[in-house]
């Protein structure tokens, strides 16, 4: 078995973690599930799922910037939530961060818990870097 990686790790890599914040293969980027945890491993927006969602998208944007991309390159998100209480407020955050339709494909999953006990939401995403395909764009400029 070859030990050569077929992917490129993206983002700030840490010796204490056993995963990459994102992985790139060709023009596709898979962003690992992220919670609203800051660099000190503290939850931002404790008790506020919308604030946590906003912070997660800021973290994703920072990772995508290292590739010369942004949130407008995201084509799919998956939300893992521990509660549906306040979840409707995450729609306003999506409108804010994605700037309007067309929006990425999305899935929401209710889970019994996340690795970070104070985390109400964890989001993972897939992004496509341009060029995508002749004649196809990722949506309106955002």
N, CA, C and O atoms as CSV, one atom per row, in Angstrom:
chain,resi,resn,atom,element,x,y,z
A,1,UNK,N,N,0.843,-1.178,0.000
A,1,UNK,CA,C,0.000,0.000,0.000
A,1,UNK,C,C,0.887,1.239,0.000
A,1,UNK,O,O,1.839,1.330,0.776
A,2,UNK,N,N,0.576,2.179,-0.862
A,2,UNK,CA,C,1.338,3.414,-0.966
A,2,UNK,C,C,1.049,4.317,0.219
A,2,UNK,O,O,-0.088,4.404,0.683
A,3,UNK,N,N,2.089,4.991,0.707
A,3,UNK,CA,C,1.887,5.958,1.796
A,3,UNK,C,C,1.742,7.372,1.254
A,3,UNK,O,O,1.608,8.324,2.023
A,4,UNK,N,N,1.768,7.513,-0.068
A,4,UNK,CA,C,1.620,8.832,-0.677
A,4,UNK,C,C,0.187,9.321,-0.506
A,4,UNK,O,O,-0.769,8.597,-0.785
A,5,UNK,N,N,0.055,10.560,-0.042
A,5,UNK,CA,C,-1.271,11.156,0.134
A,5,UNK,C,C,-1.832,11.571,-1.214
A,5,UNK,O,O,-1.117,12.132,-2.045
A,6,UNK,N,N,-3.107,11.298,-1.430
A,6,UNK,CA,C,-3.764,11.725,-2.667
A,6,UNK,C,C,-4.494,13.044,-2.450
A,6,UNK,O,O,-5.187,13.534,-3.343
A,7,UNK,N,N,-4.336,13.612,-1.262
A,7,UNK,CA,C,-5.016,14.865,-0.946
A,7,UNK,C,C,-4.034,15.848,-0.347
A,7,UNK,O,O,-2.945,15.483,0.094
A,8,UNK,N,N,-4.443,17.089,-0.343
A,8,UNK,CA,C,-3.644,18.173,0.221
A,8,UNK,C,C,-4.342,18.708,1.464
A,8,UNK,O,O,-5.455,19.223,1.356
A,9,UNK,N,N,-3.721,18.604,2.658
A,9,UNK,CA,C,-4.332,19.201,3.848
A,9,UNK,C,C,-4.379,20.715,3.696
A,9,UNK,O,O,-3.469,21.319,3.129
A,10,UNK,N,N,-5.441,21.321,4.204
A,10,UNK,CA,C,-5.636,22.763,4.086
A,10,UNK,C,C,-5.932,23.319,5.472
A,10,UNK,O,O,-6.621,22.682,6.270
A,11,UNK,N,N,-5.411,24.504,5.754
A,11,UNK,CA,C,-5.681,25.155,7.031
A,11,UNK,C,C,-4.526,24.969,7.990
A,11,UNK,O,O,-3.497,24.397,7.630
A,12,UNK,N,N,-4.691,25.446,9.194
A,12,UNK,CA,C,-3.650,25.371,10.212
A,12,UNK,C,C,-3.634,23.960,10.779
A,12,UNK,O,O,-4.613,23.497,11.365
A,13,UNK,N,N,-2.516,23.293,10.595
A,13,UNK,CA,C,-2.380,21.930,11.098
A,13,UNK,C,C,-1.745,21.960,12.480
A,13,UNK,O,O,-0.840,22.751,12.743
A,14,UNK,N,N,-2.229,21.089,13.357
A,14,UNK,CA,C,-1.740,21.040,14.729
A,14,UNK,C,C,-1.257,19.627,15.027
A,14,UNK,O,O,-1.874,18.650,14.601
A,15,UNK,N,N,-0.154,19.523,15.759
A,15,UNK,CA,C,0.371,18.215,16.138
A,15,UNK,C,C,-0.566,17.477,17.090
A,15,UNK,O,O,-0.498,16.252,17.193
A,16,UNK,N,N,-1.432,18.195,17.782
A,16,UNK,CA,C,-2.319,17.540,18.748
A,16,UNK,C,C,-3.576,16.977,18.097
A,16,UNK,O,O,-4.287,16.179,18.709
A,17,UNK,N,N,-3.858,17.389,16.852
A,17,UNK,CA,C,-5.059,16.909,16.169
A,17,UNK,C,C,-4.724,15.784,15.198
A,17,UNK,O,O,-3.627,15.738,14.640
A,18,UNK,N,N,-5.657,14.898,15.006
A,18,UNK,CA,C,-5.465,13.790,14.069
A,18,UNK,C,C,-6.330,13.954,12.826
A,18,UNK,O,O,-6.688,12.972,12.175
A,19,UNK,N,N,-6.662,15.192,12.505
A,19,UNK,CA,C,-7.440,15.492,11.305
A,19,UNK,C,C,-7.005,16.829,10.754
A,19,UNK,O,O,-6.386,17.629,11.454
A,20,UNK,N,N,-7.329,17.067,9.504
A,20,UNK,CA,C,-7.047,18.349,8.857
A,20,UNK,C,C,-8.317,19.196,8.888
A,20,UNK,O,O,-9.415,18.651,8.772
A,21,UNK,N,N,-8.193,20.528,9.042
A,21,UNK,CA,C,-9.380,21.376,8.981
A,21,UNK,C,C,-10.119,21.211,7.657
A,21,UNK,O,O,-11.342,21.329,7.596
A,22,UNK,N,N,-9.358,20.937,6.600
A,22,UNK,CA,C,-9.953,20.696,5.288
A,22,UNK,C,C,-8.982,19.857,4.472
A,22,UNK,O,O,-7.784,19.807,4.752
A,23,UNK,N,N,-9.523,19.205,3.464
A,23,UNK,CA,C,-8.729,18.400,2.554
A,23,UNK,C,C,-9.136,18.766,1.140
A,23,UNK,O,O,-10.319,18.884,0.822
A,24,UNK,N,N,-8.115,18.944,0.290
A,24,UNK,CA,C,-8.371,19.298,-1.107
A,24,UNK,C,C,-7.903,18.158,-2.012
A,24,UNK,O,O,-6.796,17.640,-1.869
A,25,UNK,N,N,-8.777,17.787,-2.943
A,25,UNK,CA,C,-8.423,16.863,-4.011
A,25,UNK,C,C,-8.882,17.531,-5.296
A,25,UNK,O,O,-10.082,17.693,-5.518
A,26,UNK,N,N,-7.943,17.917,-6.137
A,26,UNK,CA,C,-8.293,18.643,-7.355
A,26,UNK,C,C,-8.945,19.960,-6.995
A,26,UNK,O,O,-8.378,20.758,-6.249
A,27,UNK,N,N,-10.149,20.191,-7.529
A,27,UNK,CA,C,-10.831,21.447,-7.226
A,27,UNK,C,C,-11.946,21.278,-6.187
A,27,UNK,O,O,-12.792,22.160,-6.035
A,28,UNK,N,N,-11.946,20.150,-5.478
A,28,UNK,CA,C,-12.944,19.914,-4.430
A,28,UNK,C,C,-12.277,19.995,-3.064
A,28,UNK,O,O,-11.195,19.449,-2.850
A,29,UNK,N,N,-12.951,20.692,-2.136
A,29,UNK,CA,C,-12.446,20.850,-0.774
A,29,UNK,C,C,-13.508,20.347,0.197
A,29,UNK,O,O,-14.659,20.779,0.153
A,30,UNK,N,N,-13.112,19.443,1.060
A,30,UNK,CA,C,-13.988,18.955,2.119
A,30,UNK,C,C,-13.536,19.609,3.405
A,30,UNK,O,O,-12.405,19.412,3.849
A,31,UNK,N,N,-14.440,20.403,4.015
A,31,UNK,CA,C,-14.135,21.056,5.291
A,31,UNK,C,C,-14.619,20.156,6.416
A,31,UNK,O,O,-15.775,19.732,6.429
A,32,UNK,N,N,-13.731,19.868,7.360
A,32,UNK,CA,C,-14.092,19.028,8.501
A,32,UNK,C,C,-15.207,19.682,9.304
A,32,UNK,O,O,-15.396,20.898,9.257
A,33,UNK,N,N,-15.932,18.866,10.033
A,33,UNK,CA,C,-16.947,19.400,10.926
A,33,UNK,C,C,-16.309,20.365,11.910
A,33,UNK,O,O,-15.278,20.064,12.512
A,34,UNK,N,N,-16.930,21.530,12.068
A,34,UNK,CA,C,-16.401,22.555,12.965
A,34,UNK,C,C,-17.466,22.982,13.960
A,34,UNK,O,O,-18.646,23.110,13.632
A,35,UNK,N,N,-17.011,23.197,15.184
A,35,UNK,CA,C,-17.867,23.802,16.199
A,35,UNK,C,C,-17.375,25.225,16.417
A,35,UNK,O,O,-16.367,25.635,15.841
A,36,UNK,N,N,-18.077,25.963,17.236
A,36,UNK,CA,C,-17.718,27.364,17.502
A,36,UNK,C,C,-16.655,27.443,18.593
A,36,UNK,O,O,-16.798,28.188,19.562
A,37,UNK,N,N,-15.600,26.674,18.424
A,37,UNK,CA,C,-14.507,26.640,19.383
A,37,UNK,C,C,-13.401,27.575,18.923
A,37,UNK,O,O,-12.970,27.522,17.771
A,38,UNK,N,N,-12.944,28.432,19.830
A,38,UNK,CA,C,-11.867,29.360,19.475
A,38,UNK,C,C,-10.495,28.696,19.670
A,38,UNK,O,O,-10.416,27.513,20.000
A,39,UNK,N,N,-9.427,29.460,19.466
A,39,UNK,CA,C,-8.066,28.922,19.558
A,39,UNK,C,C,-7.714,28.450,20.964
A,39,UNK,O,O,-6.752,27.702,21.138
A,40,UNK,N,N,-8.485,28.880,21.981
A,40,UNK,CA,C,-8.273,28.426,23.360
A,40,UNK,C,C,-9.215,27.285,23.739
A,40,UNK,O,O,-9.328,26.921,24.910
A,41,UNK,N,N,-9.887,26.728,22.735
A,41,UNK,CA,C,-10.821,25.606,22.893
A,41,UNK,C,C,-12.052,25.976,23.725
A,41,UNK,O,O,-12.664,25.129,24.376
A,42,UNK,N,N,-12.394,27.272,23.683
A,42,UNK,CA,C,-13.594,27.756,24.371
A,42,UNK,C,C,-14.703,27.948,23.349
A,42,UNK,O,O,-14.446,28.366,22.219
A,43,UNK,N,N,-15.937,27.644,23.743
A,43,UNK,CA,C,-17.083,27.824,22.851
A,43,UNK,C,C,-17.445,29.295,22.784
A,43,UNK,O,O,-17.585,29.956,23.812
A,44,UNK,N,N,-17.594,29.801,21.577
A,44,UNK,CA,C,-18.069,31.162,21.337
A,44,UNK,C,C,-19.585,31.086,21.179
A,44,UNK,O,O,-20.089,30.217,20.468
A,45,UNK,N,N,-20.305,31.975,21.826
A,45,UNK,CA,C,-21.761,31.996,21.708
A,45,UNK,C,C,-22.447,30.880,22.478
A,45,UNK,O,O,-23.417,30.302,21.988
A,46,UNK,N,N,-21.971,30.571,23.660
A,46,UNK,CA,C,-22.578,29.514,24.470
A,46,UNK,C,C,-24.074,29.767,24.624
A,46,UNK,O,O,-24.493,30.865,24.991
A,47,UNK,N,N,-24.864,28.753,24.344
A,47,UNK,CA,C,-26.313,28.854,24.480
A,47,UNK,C,C,-27.013,29.536,23.319
A,47,UNK,O,O,-28.239,29.651,23.338
A,48,UNK,N,N,-26.284,29.991,22.311
A,48,UNK,CA,C,-26.850,30.735,21.180
A,48,UNK,C,C,-26.458,30.052,19.869
A,48,UNK,O,O,-25.351,30.244,19.366
A,49,UNK,N,N,-27.366,29.263,19.330
A,49,UNK,CA,C,-27.047,28.479,18.134
A,49,UNK,C,C,-26.761,29.355,16.914
A,49,UNK,O,O,-25.959,28.975,16.062
A,50,UNK,N,N,-27.397,30.509,16.819
A,50,UNK,CA,C,-27.137,31.411,15.691
A,50,UNK,C,C,-25.731,31.996,15.797
A,50,UNK,O,O,-25.022,32.071,14.793
A,51,UNK,N,N,-25.319,32.409,16.985
A,51,UNK,CA,C,-23.971,32.951,17.180
A,51,UNK,C,C,-22.924,31.880,16.897
A,51,UNK,O,O,-21.885,32.167,16.301
A,52,UNK,N,N,-23.190,30.665,17.316
A,52,UNK,CA,C,-22.263,29.578,17.046
A,52,UNK,C,C,-22.167,29.314,15.541
A,52,UNK,O,O,-21.077,29.085,15.017
A,53,UNK,N,N,-23.296,29.347,14.855
A,53,UNK,CA,C,-23.313,29.140,13.411
A,53,UNK,C,C,-22.489,30.209,12.702
A,53,UNK,O,O,-21.691,29.893,11.820
A,54,UNK,N,N,-22.675,31.453,13.077
A,54,UNK,CA,C,-21.937,32.569,12.474
A,54,UNK,C,C,-20.423,32.383,12.678
A,54,UNK,O,O,-19.641,32.582,11.749
A,55,UNK,N,N,-20.024,32.007,13.878
A,55,UNK,CA,C,-18.596,31.818,14.169
A,55,UNK,C,C,-18.017,30.662,13.342
A,55,UNK,O,O,-16.893,30.750,12.847
A,56,UNK,N,N,-18.780,29.592,13.199
A,56,UNK,CA,C,-18.319,28.451,12.399
A,56,UNK,C,C,-18.089,28.879,10.957
A,56,UNK,O,O,-17.073,28.519,10.363
A,57,UNK,N,N,-19.010,29.636,10.389
A,57,UNK,CA,C,-18.819,30.081,9.003
A,57,UNK,C,C,-17.615,31.021,8.883
A,57,UNK,O,O,-16.951,31.031,7.847
A,58,UNK,N,N,-17.322,31.809,9.920
A,58,UNK,CA,C,-16.119,32.639,9.901
A,58,UNK,C,C,-14.871,31.756,9.867
A,58,UNK,O,O,-13.917,32.050,9.146
A,59,UNK,N,N,-14.882,30.680,10.645
A,59,UNK,CA,C,-13.751,29.755,10.643
A,59,UNK,C,C,-13.592,29.099,9.269
A,59,UNK,O,O,-12.477,28.957,8.767
A,60,UNK,N,N,-14.705,28.704,8.673
A,60,UNK,CA,C,-14.654,28.094,7.346
A,60,UNK,C,C,-14.110,29.073,6.312
A,60,UNK,O,O,-13.310,28.710,5.450
A,61,UNK,N,N,-14.559,30.316,6.413
A,61,UNK,CA,C,-14.091,31.327,5.477
A,61,UNK,C,C,-12.576,31.514,5.592
A,61,UNK,O,O,-11.893,31.679,4.582
A,62,UNK,N,N,-12.053,31.488,6.816
A,62,UNK,CA,C,-10.612,31.627,7.019
A,62,UNK,C,C,-9.846,30.484,6.353
A,62,UNK,O,O,-8.802,30.712,5.742
A,63,UNK,N,N,-10.351,29.272,6.465
A,63,UNK,CA,C,-9.701,28.127,5.824
A,63,UNK,C,C,-9.759,28.281,4.302
A,63,UNK,O,O,-8.757,28.079,3.616
A,64,UNK,N,N,-10.931,28.638,3.780
A,64,UNK,CA,C,-11.081,28.768,2.331
A,64,UNK,C,C,-10.224,29.889,1.764
A,64,UNK,O,O,-9.762,29.795,0.627
A,65,UNK,N,N,-10.005,30.943,2.534
A,65,UNK,CA,C,-9.152,32.056,2.075
A,65,UNK,C,C,-7.735,31.593,1.775
A,65,UNK,O,O,-7.079,32.147,0.892
A,66,UNK,N,N,-7.255,30.588,2.493
A,66,UNK,CA,C,-5.902,30.092,2.227
A,66,UNK,C,C,-5.799,29.496,0.827
A,66,UNK,O,O,-4.697,29.303,0.315
A,67,UNK,N,N,-6.926,29.207,0.213
A,67,UNK,CA,C,-6.973,28.660,-1.145
A,67,UNK,C,C,-7.401,29.704,-2.165
A,67,UNK,O,O,-7.600,29.388,-3.338
A,68,UNK,N,N,-7.543,30.956,-1.717
A,68,UNK,CA,C,-8.021,31.996,-2.615
A,68,UNK,C,C,-9.510,31.859,-2.902
A,68,UNK,O,O,-9.993,32.322,-3.936
A,69,UNK,N,N,-10.227,31.230,-1.998
A,69,UNK,CA,C,-11.662,30.975,-2.168
A,69,UNK,C,C,-12.422,31.640,-1.021
A,69,UNK,O,O,-11.831,32.328,-0.189
A,70,UNK,N,N,-13.720,31.431,-0.989
A,70,UNK,CA,C,-14.552,31.994,0.066
A,70,UNK,C,C,-15.807,31.169,0.262
A,70,UNK,O,O,-15.953,30.084,-0.300
A,71,UNK,N,N,-16.705,31.700,1.065
A,71,UNK,CA,C,-17.948,30.982,1.361
A,71,UNK,C,C,-18.788,30.741,0.110
A,71,UNK,O,O,-19.572,29.794,0.067
A,72,UNK,N,N,-18.630,31.593,-0.912
A,72,UNK,CA,C,-19.398,31.410,-2.137
A,72,UNK,C,C,-18.982,30.143,-2.887
A,72,UNK,O,O,-19.671,29.729,-3.819
A,73,UNK,N,N,-17.870,29.525,-2.496
A,73,UNK,CA,C,-17.434,28.276,-3.109
A,73,UNK,C,C,-18.073,27.047,-2.458
A,73,UNK,O,O,-17.945,25.936,-2.972
A,74,UNK,N,N,-18.750,27.242,-1.341
A,74,UNK,CA,C,-19.390,26.112,-0.659
A,74,UNK,C,C,-20.624,25.679,-1.446
A,74,UNK,O,O,-21.479,26.494,-1.794
A,75,UNK,N,N,-20.695,24.371,-1.718
A,75,UNK,CA,C,-21.828,23.828,-2.471
A,75,UNK,C,C,-22.729,22.943,-1.614
A,75,UNK,O,O,-23.839,22.603,-2.023
A,76,UNK,N,N,-22.247,22.566,-0.414
A,76,UNK,CA,C,-23.056,21.712,0.461
A,76,UNK,C,C,-22.641,21.921,1.902
A,76,UNK,O,O,-21.459,22.089,2.202
A,77,UNK,N,N,-23.633,21.909,2.802
A,77,UNK,CA,C,-23.360,21.932,4.237
A,77,UNK,C,C,-24.176,20.841,4.911
A,77,UNK,O,O,-25.264,20.479,4.462
A,78,UNK,N,N,-23.622,20.329,5.997
A,78,UNK,CA,C,-24.356,19.388,6.843
A,78,UNK,C,C,-24.263,19.920,8.264
A,78,UNK,O,O,-23.171,20.086,8.807
A,79,UNK,N,N,-25.416,20.182,8.857
A,79,UNK,CA,C,-25.499,20.679,10.234
A,79,UNK,C,C,-25.839,19.519,11.156
A,79,UNK,O,O,-26.813,18.801,10.931
A,80,UNK,N,N,-25.037,19.340,12.186
A,80,UNK,CA,C,-25.341,18.391,13.250
A,80,UNK,C,C,-25.727,19.234,14.446
A,80,UNK,O,O,-24.908,20.005,14.947
A,81,UNK,N,N,-26.956,19.104,14.913
A,81,UNK,CA,C,-27.449,19.950,15.996
A,81,UNK,C,C,-27.891,19.093,17.177
A,81,UNK,O,O,-28.390,17.980,17.008
A,82,UNK,N,N,-27.696,19.636,18.370
A,82,UNK,CA,C,-28.112,18.921,19.577
A,82,UNK,C,C,-29.515,19.315,20.012
A,82,UNK,O,O,-30.106,18.685,20.889
A,83,UNK,N,N,-30.042,20.365,19.389
A,83,UNK,CA,C,-31.376,20.846,19.711
A,83,UNK,C,C,-31.951,21.587,18.512
A,83,UNK,O,O,-31.219,22.187,17.725
A,84,UNK,N,N,-33.257,21.535,18.387
A,84,UNK,CA,C,-33.898,22.357,17.364
A,84,UNK,C,C,-34.348,23.697,17.941
A,84,UNK,O,O,-34.875,24.541,17.216
A,85,UNK,N,N,-34.141,23.893,19.243
A,85,UNK,CA,C,-34.492,25.158,19.875
A,85,UNK,C,C,-33.612,26.269,19.300
A,85,UNK,O,O,-32.391,26.241,19.452
A,86,UNK,N,N,-34.227,27.231,18.649
A,86,UNK,CA,C,-33.506,28.337,18.043
A,86,UNK,C,C,-32.912,28.013,16.680
A,86,UNK,O,O,-32.324,28.888,16.044
A,87,UNK,N,N,-33.053,26.775,16.220
A,87,UNK,CA,C,-32.438,26.376,14.946
A,87,UNK,C,C,-32.938,27.222,13.775
A,87,UNK,O,O,-32.207,27.449,12.811
A,88,UNK,N,N,-34.183,27.686,13.864
A,88,UNK,CA,C,-34.726,28.513,12.780
A,88,UNK,C,C,-33.912,29.796,12.590
A,88,UNK,O,O,-33.925,30.373,11.503
A,89,UNK,N,N,-33.209,30.248,13.622
A,89,UNK,CA,C,-32.386,31.462,13.520
A,89,UNK,C,C,-31.124,31.248,12.681
A,89,UNK,O,O,-30.500,32.210,12.234
A,90,UNK,N,N,-30.756,29.993,12.471
A,90,UNK,CA,C,-29.574,29.738,11.638
A,90,UNK,C,C,-29.868,30.072,10.174
A,90,UNK,O,O,-28.936,30.307,9.404
A,91,UNK,N,N,-31.133,30.097,9.776
A,91,UNK,CA,C,-31.491,30.469,8.397
A,91,UNK,C,C,-31.088,31.915,8.118
A,91,UNK,O,O,-30.595,32.227,7.034
A,92,UNK,N,N,-31.297,32.790,9.086
A,92,UNK,CA,C,-30.897,34.193,8.906
A,92,UNK,C,C,-29.379,34.307,8.768
A,92,UNK,O,O,-28.883,35.129,7.998
A,93,UNK,N,N,-28.655,33.495,9.501
A,93,UNK,CA,C,-27.195,33.503,9.400
A,93,UNK,C,C,-26.776,33.024,8.011
A,93,UNK,O,O,-25.868,33.595,7.408
A,94,UNK,N,N,-27.431,31.977,7.501
A,94,UNK,CA,C,-27.107,31.483,6.148
A,94,UNK,C,C,-27.377,32.570,5.104
A,94,UNK,O,O,-26.592,32.746,4.172
A,95,UNK,N,N,-28.483,33.296,5.260
A,95,UNK,CA,C,-28.764,34.398,4.327
A,95,UNK,C,C,-27.653,35.452,4.395
A,95,UNK,O,O,-27.213,35.984,3.376
A,96,UNK,N,N,-27.223,35.730,5.599
A,96,UNK,CA,C,-26.177,36.725,5.830
A,96,UNK,C,C,-24.843,36.286,5.212
A,96,UNK,O,O,-24.215,37.062,4.491
A,97,UNK,N,N,-24.410,35.062,5.485
A,97,UNK,CA,C,-23.079,34.648,5.048
A,97,UNK,C,C,-23.020,34.238,3.581
A,97,UNK,O,O,-21.970,34.354,2.950
A,98,UNK,N,N,-24.141,33.756,3.029
A,98,UNK,CA,C,-24.128,33.345,1.624
A,98,UNK,C,C,-24.678,34.422,0.695
A,98,UNK,O,O,-24.586,34.294,-0.525
A,99,UNK,N,N,-25.250,35.486,1.266
A,99,UNK,CA,C,-25.649,36.633,0.469
A,99,UNK,C,C,-26.850,36.429,-0.426
A,99,UNK,O,O,-27.056,37.232,-1.336
A,100,UNK,N,N,-27.638,35.422,-0.225
A,100,UNK,CA,C,-28.824,35.193,-1.038
A,100,UNK,C,C,-28.701,33.966,-1.913
A,100,UNK,O,O,-27.655,33.321,-1.982
A,101,UNK,N,N,-29.797,33.665,-2.575
A,101,UNK,CA,C,-29.860,32.478,-3.422
A,101,UNK,C,C,-28.970,32.654,-4.642
A,101,UNK,O,O,-28.746,33.785,-5.075
A,102,UNK,N,N,-28.463,31.578,-5.200
A,102,UNK,CA,C,-28.677,30.192,-4.788
A,102,UNK,C,C,-27.825,29.843,-3.560
A,102,UNK,O,O,-26.683,30.282,-3.424
A,103,UNK,N,N,-28.420,29.044,-2.679
A,103,UNK,CA,C,-27.737,28.603,-1.475
A,103,UNK,C,C,-27.137,27.224,-1.700
A,103,UNK,O,O,-27.546,26.501,-2.609
A,104,UNK,N,N,-26.158,26.860,-0.865
A,104,UNK,CA,C,-25.630,25.497,-0.954
A,104,UNK,C,C,-26.712,24.473,-0.602
A,104,UNK,O,O,-27.663,24.784,0.115
A,105,UNK,N,N,-26.557,23.270,-1.105
A,105,UNK,CA,C,-27.401,22.167,-0.653
A,105,UNK,C,C,-27.161,22.024,0.850
A,105,UNK,O,O,-26.071,22.326,1.336
A,106,UNK,N,N,-28.171,21.567,1.585
A,106,UNK,CA,C,-28.023,21.504,3.039
A,106,UNK,C,C,-28.784,20.327,3.625
A,106,UNK,O,O,-29.836,19.922,3.129
A,107,UNK,N,N,-28.216,19.795,4.693
A,107,UNK,CA,C,-28.843,18.732,5.459
A,107,UNK,C,C,-28.711,19.083,6.927
A,107,UNK,O,O,-27.661,19.561,7.357
A,108,UNK,N,N,-29.751,18.855,7.697
A,108,UNK,CA,C,-29.710,19.056,9.139
A,108,UNK,C,C,-29.987,17.736,9.835
A,108,UNK,O,O,-30.925,17.023,9.479
A,109,UNK,N,N,-29.165,17.410,10.832
A,109,UNK,CA,C,-29.283,16.133,11.534
A,109,UNK,C,C,-29.307,16.407,13.035
A,109,UNK,O,O,-28.422,17.081,13.561
A,110,UNK,N,N,-30.312,15.887,13.715
A,110,UNK,CA,C,-30.385,15.998,15.170
A,110,UNK,C,C,-29.566,14.865,15.776
A,110,UNK,O,O,-29.777,13.695,15.460
A,111,UNK,N,N,-28.621,15.229,16.657
A,111,UNK,CA,C,-27.757,14.240,17.302
A,111,UNK,C,C,-27.903,14.343,18.819
A,111,UNK,O,O,-28.365,15.358,19.340
A,112,UNK,N,N,-27.511,13.296,19.510
A,112,UNK,CA,C,-27.654,13.301,20.965
A,112,UNK,C,C,-26.546,14.077,21.659
A,112,UNK,O,O,-26.696,14.455,22.821
A,113,UNK,N,N,-25.440,14.320,20.971
A,113,UNK,CA,C,-24.358,15.087,21.570
A,113,UNK,C,C,-23.222,15.286,20.588
A,113,UNK,O,O,-23.130,14.607,19.565
A,114,UNK,N,N,-22.356,16.235,20.923
A,114,UNK,CA,C,-21.168,16.529,20.131
A,114,UNK,C,C,-19.944,16.409,21.035
A,114,UNK,O,O,-20.083,16.356,22.257
A,115,UNK,N,N,-18.758,16.365,20.452
A,115,UNK,CA,C,-17.523,16.225,21.227
A,115,UNK,C,C,-17.382,17.363,22.238
A,115,UNK,O,O,-16.956,17.138,23.371
A,116,UNK,N,N,-17.737,18.583,21.832
A,116,UNK,CA,C,-17.712,19.733,22.735
A,116,UNK,C,C,-19.096,19.855,23.389
A,116,UNK,O,O,-20.063,20.193,22.706
A,117,UNK,N,N,-19.208,19.587,24.686
A,117,UNK,CA,C,-20.514,19.584,25.349
A,117,UNK,C,C,-21.328,20.864,25.205
A,117,UNK,O,O,-22.557,20.798,25.155
A,118,UNK,N,N,-20.673,22.039,25.136
A,118,UNK,CA,C,-21.410,23.303,25.008
A,118,UNK,C,C,-21.790,23.621,23.568
A,118,UNK,O,O,-22.541,24.564,23.316
A,119,UNK,N,N,-21.283,22.848,22.635
A,119,UNK,CA,C,-21.589,23.087,21.222
A,119,UNK,C,C,-23.022,22.673,20.941
A,119,UNK,O,O,-23.434,21.560,21.269
A,120,UNK,N,N,-23.775,23.573,20.334
A,120,UNK,CA,C,-25.149,23.281,19.930
A,120,UNK,C,C,-25.209,22.833,18.479
A,120,UNK,O,O,-26.193,22.226,18.055
A,121,UNK,N,N,-24.152,23.131,17.708
A,121,UNK,CA,C,-24.130,22.829,16.285
A,121,UNK,C,C,-22.694,22.559,15.843
A,121,UNK,O,O,-21.751,23.194,16.314
A,122,UNK,N,N,-22.556,21.616,14.942
A,122,UNK,CA,C,-21.301,21.361,14.245
A,122,UNK,C,C,-21.649,21.332,12.762
A,122,UNK,O,O,-22.628,20.704,12.359
A,123,UNK,N,N,-20.850,22.011,11.960
A,123,UNK,CA,C,-21.137,22.096,10.524
A,123,UNK,C,C,-19.942,21.574,9.749
A,123,UNK,O,O,-18.798,21.924,10.041
A,124,UNK,N,N,-20.212,20.733,8.760
A,124,UNK,CA,C,-19.182,20.340,7.803
A,124,UNK,C,C,-19.647,20.798,6.437
A,124,UNK,O,O,-20.843,20.992,6.218
A,125,UNK,N,N,-18.715,20.974,5.518
A,125,UNK,CA,C,-19.078,21.535,4.221
A,125,UNK,C,C,-18.188,20.980,3.116
A,125,UNK,O,O,-17.103,20.454,3.362
A,126,UNK,N,N,-18.684,21.116,1.897
A,126,UNK,CA,C,-17.930,20.790,0.696
A,126,UNK,C,C,-17.904,22.040,-0.168
A,126,UNK,O,O,-18.924,22.702,-0.358
A,127,UNK,N,N,-16.728,22.353,-0.686
A,127,UNK,CA,C,-16.570,23.518,-1.555
A,127,UNK,C,C,-15.952,23.076,-2.875
A,127,UNK,O,O,-15.213,22.093,-2.936
A,128,UNK,N,N,-16.270,23.818,-3.923
A,128,UNK,CA,C,-15.690,23.566,-5.239
A,128,UNK,C,C,-14.958,24.832,-5.652
A,128,UNK,O,O,-15.519,25.928,-5.662
A,129,UNK,N,N,-13.699,24.651,-5.989
A,129,UNK,CA,C,-12.885,25.772,-6.437
A,129,UNK,C,C,-13.049,25.915,-7.938
A,129,UNK,O,O,-13.251,24.927,-8.645
A,130,UNK,N,N,-12.963,27.128,-8.415
A,130,UNK,CA,C,-13.107,27.351,-9.848
A,130,UNK,C,C,-11.790,27.040,-10.538
A,130,UNK,O,O,-10.756,27.164,-9.882
A,131,UNK,N,N,-11.738,26.650,-11.791
A,131,UNK,CA,C,-12.909,26.529,-12.646
A,131,UNK,C,C,-13.671,25.243,-12.357
A,131,UNK,O,O,-13.076,24.207,-12.059
A,132,UNK,N,N,-14.976,25.320,-12.448
A,132,UNK,CA,C,-15.824,24.166,-12.193
A,132,UNK,C,C,-15.957,23.360,-13.467
A,132,UNK,O,O,-15.441,22.246,-13.557
A,133,UNK,N,N,-16.629,23.902,-14.433
A,133,UNK,CA,C,-16.860,23.253,-15.731
A,133,UNK,C,C,-17.276,24.344,-16.682
A,133,UNK,O,O,-17.963,25.286,-16.288
A,134,UNK,N,N,-16.882,24.234,-17.891
A,134,UNK,CA,C,-17.227,25.261,-18.891
A,134,UNK,C,C,-18.713,25.554,-18.872
A,134,UNK,O,O,-19.535,24.649,-19.019
A,135,UNK,N,N,-19.058,26.826,-18.689
A,135,UNK,CA,C,-20.454,27.241,-18.751
A,135,UNK,C,C,-21.213,27.107,-17.441
A,135,UNK,O,O,-22.360,27.547,-17.359
A,136,UNK,N,N,-20.614,26.517,-16.416
A,136,UNK,CA,C,-21.307,26.331,-15.144
A,136,UNK,C,C,-20.618,27.200,-14.098
A,136,UNK,O,O,-19.394,27.172,-13.971
A,137,UNK,N,N,-21.402,27.971,-13.351
A,137,UNK,CA,C,-20.834,28.773,-12.267
A,137,UNK,C,C,-21.435,28.332,-10.961
A,137,UNK,O,O,-22.402,27.571,-10.936
A,138,UNK,N,N,-20.865,28.811,-9.873
A,138,UNK,CA,C,-21.317,28.428,-8.559
A,138,UNK,C,C,-22.449,29.274,-8.024
A,138,UNK,O,O,-22.858,29.091,-6.877
A,139,UNK,N,N,-22.958,30.175,-8.800
A,139,UNK,CA,C,-24.070,30.985,-8.335
A,139,UNK,C,C,-23.736,32.459,-8.395
A,139,UNK,O,O,-22.692,32.866,-8.906
A,140,UNK,N,N,-24.640,33.236,-7.865
A,140,UNK,CA,C,-24.496,34.696,-7.915
A,140,UNK,C,C,-23.264,35.129,-7.136
A,140,UNK,O,O,-22.853,34.465,-6.185
A,141,UNK,N,N,-22.688,36.233,-7.542
A,141,UNK,CA,C,-21.548,36.796,-6.810
A,141,UNK,C,C,-22.001,37.159,-5.406
A,141,UNK,O,O,-23.086,37.706,-5.211
A,142,UNK,N,N,-21.174,36.854,-4.452
A,142,UNK,CA,C,-21.572,37.107,-3.067
A,142,UNK,C,C,-20.580,37.980,-2.391
A,142,UNK,O,O,-20.744,38.304,-1.215
